[in-house]
Amino acid sequence: MTRDSLFVFGTLCHAPLRDIVLGPAEDVVATPARLAGHAIYWKQGADHPLLAAVPGGEAAGILLTGLSAEHRARLDFFEAGFAYDPVEVVVETAAGPIITEHYATDPDARAGEDWSLSSWVDLHAPLWCAAAREMMSYFGQIDAETLAERLPMIRQRAGSRVRAGDTAPATVRSKNDVSRDVDALSTRKPYANYFLLEEQDLRFRRFDGSLSPVVNRAGFVGGDAVTVLPYDPKRDTVLLVEQFRIGPYVRGDPNPWVLETIAGRVDPGEAVETTARREALEEADLSLGVLHYVSGHYPSPG
């Protein structure tokens, strides 16, 4: 059996995500297919599905044909990030049964409710498309094991990129459009691990209407975070926490245990209010009452 076909049943049925993972794929054909004796469920505790053997069941998906060796290598890389491995199956198509492969999850994974692609698209597709763009930018540079280790922070950054689209309206600022007024010539990632350093050579629109000369800029990419300052009205007192911080330490501060507000990164798909309450419990064993929003900002836009 050649590896020029694949049965996909979950997130890769979403064409925008599939296009990111495959790359250029003009010769790849997607046709409806079904796998007998199986059903698709949400993976318990996750935002993607799993395929489980179910007597009498039938799992609907898509058969991809015309895959090149590079397409399969890209798919293997992406799926191995979730510890999914290819296994041989026989699927039913309008043209009859086809021997192909699909990616099987960890056998110890637990199934949740019945899978719904439309629900996944509404709730999670933007985050996963953003994550996949970064994941596939490492194809050919790192192995799948390293990708799996980086995946939690890749998802953190993806959530931040999705939230970046919900920016403040340009009622006072100029109405420049990044798709029209920034020309990114090249992009590099000289460091990518827990955090990401992205370097670009680019030009941007100046206020006289011309484009700037090509400049080199580097940006530190983390995830979004929430800060909360607990206040006790009876004592008229706020609460701070103290913890070791690597920034002051590498700067040479002799006492890098810092007094600061409770803070933490927003998990992918998590509401910022949920983050605030979770971090208060984790860092201070504190259950918060009413939350009052103060502001949202870039801590270091440069």
NUKE-800148 format. One record per residue: x, y, z of N, C-alpha, C in turn. Coordinates in steps of 0.1 Angstrom, whole numbers, plus 5000, padded with zeros to 4 digits. Layout:
# residues N
XYZXYZXYZ...
# end
This chain:
# residues 302
500849885000500050005000500950135000500650224991501350344991500750445001501450555003501050645013500450775006499850754994499350874987497950904990497350835000495950855005495950855020494850915025494650925040493250955043492650885053491350915058491451005070490751125069490751215080489351225085489151245098487851235104487451355113488451435116488251535126488551675121489551735128489851875125490351895111491051795105491551815091490451805081489151785085488051795076487751945073488352035082488152175080489252225070488752265058489652295047490752395050490452505057491452605060492652545068492252465078493352405086494152305078493452225070494052125061495052195051494652305046495552375036496752425043496752465056497852515063498852395065498252275069499152165072499752105059498952095049499452035036500452125029500252255029500952345021500352335007501052374996500552374982500052224979498752214975498152084974497152084962497552144951496652154939496152014934496951904936496651774931495951684941495751734953495151654963493551664962492951544962491451544960490851494973489851564978489051524990487751474986487351354990486051294987485451235000484151235001483551185013483851035015484050985027484350845030483750815044483650685046483150635059483950515064484150515077484850405083483850325092483550205088482650115095483250075109482250055118482749995131483450095140483250225137483850335145482950445147483250535156482550655159483550765163483150885162484051005165483451075177484351095187484051165199485051275202484551375210485551465216486451395224487751425224488751365233488551435246488351355257488051405270489151505275488751625279489651725283490451795272490051775260490751835249489751905239490351975229489552045220489651985206489951855205489951785192489451645194489151575184488451445185489351325186488751205188489351075187488450985180488950885174488250775167488250655176487050605179486950485188486150375180486650245183485950135177484550115184483450115176482150095181481349995172480949885177480249785169479049845163478849835150477749895143477850045140478950105145479150245142479650275128479550405125480050445112480550595113481850615111482550745112482650805098482050925097482051005085483351085084483951095073485151175071485451205057486751225054487151265040488351175037488351125025489551055019490351145011491551165015492451255007493351164998493251194985494151114975494951214968496051154962497051234954498051304963498251254975499151304984500651274980501451374980502851354977503651304989504851274988505651234999505851345009505951475004506051585013504751615020503651595013502351605020502251515032502651385030502551285041503551325052504751365048505751405058505151525067504551615060503951735068502751685077501951595072500851535080501451455092502451375089503051295100503651395111504251495107504851595116503751665124502651705118501551775125500951675135500551555130499851465139500651405150501951385147502851335158502951435170502651565167502651655178501551625188500551545184499451505193499651355197500751295194501051155196500051065189499651105177498851025168499750955158499450825156500250745147499450685135499950675123499150615112498950465113497750425111497350285111496550255098496550135093495850095081494450065084493550115075492150095076491550075062490250025062489550015049488350105050488150205041487050295042486150275030484950315031483950305021483750435014483850435000483650554992482650524982482250624974481250604963481850504953483150504952483750414942484050274948483650254960483950124966484850124978485250014984486250014995487650054991488350124999489650174997490550135009491650075006492650055017493550185019493550235031494250365033494750365047495050485052495550495066494750605073494750605086494250725094495150735106495150845113495950865125495150825137495750735144495050675156495650745169494750775178495150835191495750735201496250785211496650705223495550615227495750485228494650395232494150415246494950485254494450525268493550645268493450715257492650845257491250805259490550895266489150865270488250955261487150895257486150955248485151045256484851155251483751245257482451235249481851345247480551345239480851325224479751305217479851285203480451405196481351385187482051495180481151565171481351705170480651785161481651875154481851855141482851945134482352085134481052115132480552245131480752315145480552245156480852305169482352335171483152245166484652275167485052395159484452405147484752525138484352655145483152655151482652775158483552805170483952705178484652735191486152735190486752655181488152635182488952655169488352655158489052665145490052775144489652905147490653015146491852985154491752935166492952905175493752805168493152695163493952585158494652625145493952705137494552755124495852845128495652925138496853015142497952925147497552825155498652735161499252655149498452605140499052525129500052605120499752735119500752815111502052815118502152835131503452825138503952685137503152585140503652445140504352415127503652445116504152405103505352495099505552605105506752685102508052615107507852515116509052445121509252315113508452285103508552165095509952155089510652055090512052035085513052095093512752165105513652225113513852155127512652095132512752025144511951895142512151805152511451675151510151685158509251575156507951575161507951575176508951515182508951515197509151655203510051735196510251865200508951955198508351925187507051995184506051975195505951845199504951815210505351885223506651895226507051965238506652115237506752175225506452315224504952345222504152245220502752265216501952345227502152325240501352405249501652555247502852595246503152745244502852785230502852705220502352735207500852775207500152695215498752725217498452855225499352875234499253005242499353125232500453115224500653225214499553235204498953115200497853125190496653195196496353165209495253235216495453385216496753425218497053565218496853625204497253555194497053605180495553615176494753525181493353535178492753655185493153675198492553785206493053925200494253915193494754045187493854095177493054015171492054065160490954145166490754135179489654205186490254335192490854415184491654535189490654655191491254755197490454875199490254945186489055005184488755075171489655195169489955225157490855335154490055465152489555515163488755635163489655765165490855745171491755855173493055825165493455705164494655665157494355675142495455665134495255655119494655525116493955515104493255395100494155315090495355295093496255215085495755065085496054995075495654855074496954775073497154675082498454605082498654525069497554475063497654395051498054485039497854615040498154705029499454785032499654815045500554915049501854865056501954735056503154675061503654565051504854575047505454485037506554405044506154275048507154185054507954115044509254135043510054075033510653945037510953925049511453795054511253785069511053665074510753635088511653515092512153535104513053435110512653415125512953295130512653265144514053215150514853305154516153265160516053195173514953215180514753145193513253105194513052975196511652925198511652815208511152835220511052735230509952765239510152805251509052835260508452965255509253065251508853185244509353185230509053285222509453295208509953425205511153435198511653555193511553555178510753645173510553655158511253785153511953765142512753875136512253895122512054015118511554045104512354155098512454145085512854255077511654315070511254435072510054485067510054635064509054685057508754825055507354855060507154975064505755015069505455155063504155185063503655305057503955425067504555525061504855645069503655745067503655855075502555945075502556045063503656045055503556115043503056035031502655905034502155815024503155725018504455745020505455665014505755545024506455445018506955335027508255365032508555315044509855335051510855255044512155285046513255195042513055055048513754955043513654825050514354835063513654795073514254795087514254645092515054625102515054495109514554515123513554435126512854445139512754305145512854295158512654175166511554185176510654085177509554095187509653975196509453995209509353885218507853845219507553715216506153675215505853575226505053615235504553535246503053515244502353475255500953465255500353585262499053605261498353705269498353665283498353765292498353745306497253835313496853795325495953875332496553905346496454035350496854075363495654115372495654075384494554105393495154155406494554265411494954325424493854305434493954205443492854185452492754295463491554335466491354445475490354405486490754425498489854395510489254525515487954555512487454685517487354705532487254595539487154605554488554655559489554595554490954635559491554755551490854795540491354895531492754855527492954725522494254675520494254595507495354605499495554525487496454405490496454305482497354185485498354175473499554155477500654125467501253995470501853935460502553805462504053825460504853735464506253745462506753615456507553625445508153505439509353535431510153425429511453445422511153465407511953565401511753595387513053595380513053525368514253515361514753645355513853745352514353865346515253945355514853975368515754035377517053955380516853825380518053735383519153745372518753735359519753745348520253885347519553985352520054125351521054145362521154055372522154075382521554125395520254125397519654175409520054075420520554125432520954035442519753975450518554025448517353975454516253965444516253865436515253855425513953785429513653795442512253765447511453895447510453895438509854025435508454035441508154145447506754175451505954225439504854155437504054185425502554145426501754185417500354145417500254005412499153945416498753805411498653815396499253725388499153735374499353595368498853575356499153445349498653455335499253355327498853355313497453295311496753345300495453305297495553175289494953065294494952945286494152955274494552875263493852885251492352855252491552955247490052945248489552985262490353025271489853065284489453215285488453245292488053385295489053445305489353575303490253635312489853635326488553645328488053645342488353505349488253405341488553265346489953255350490853315341492253315344492553395357491953505359492153585372491753505384490653435384490153355395491053235397491453175387492353055388493653085394494253195389495653235393495553285408494453345412494353385426494353265435493653165431493653035439495052975439495652965428496952905427498052975434498053105433499253185438498953235452497753245456497453305470496353235478495953125472494853045479493653135482493353215473492353325475491153315465489953315470488753315462488253455460488253505448487953645445486453665445486053785448484653825448484353895434483754005434483454085422484754135415484854115402485954165395485554295388486554395388486354525382487454545371487054555359487954565348488654705348489954705347490654835347491154875334491954795327492454825314493054705307493254715294494054625287495154695279496354635279497454715273498554615269499454665260500654595257501754645268502254545275503254585286504554645280504954605267506154655261505954645246505254745240504954735226506154745217507254795222508454805214509154675212
# end
